[in-house]
Amino acid sequence: MTISTRTAPRRRRAGLALVAALFVLPLAACDQWSATCETDSSCHIEITGTKFYEMPRPLDSGEGIENNGTPDRIRLLEATEGGTATIQVGGGEPVCAQGESFTVADTTFTCTEVGDTSIVLDTVRS
């Protein structure tokens, strides 16, 4: 069977696209977000990956929106299973281990689980 010189570059591009998709899709599928709020002041947040997400409630109790009209955002910068997690929220980068808490504005975050690329947080806003 003879492959024409026109067909070979097309097959090569298709093959490269397939290989790229195999690497990119699993990385994109790693980012997950879940937030449930039971009351006006408490929420349960689960983050996997390093993408930014909007906080389900403002960080301040006055219900105001900070940062020039943009909602408060949160993301996981890095985490080590059984170790610590660095979170970017409210203009800072707090670090916490499982069971530890930190406060940003009027919201207290408790790190309930720290995974290899994930974190589970419980929040209470005063």
Secondary structure as UniProt FT lines:
FT   TURN            5..6
FT   HELIX           7..29
FT   STRAND          32..37
FT   STRAND          42..48
FT   STRAND          53..54
FT   TURN            61..62
FT   TURN            67..69
FT   STRAND          73..79
FT   TURN            81..82
FT   STRAND          84..89
FT   TURN            90..91
FT   STRAND          95..97
FT   TURN            98..99
FT   STRAND          101..104
FT   TURN            105..106
FT   STRAND          107..114
FT   STRAND          118..125
//
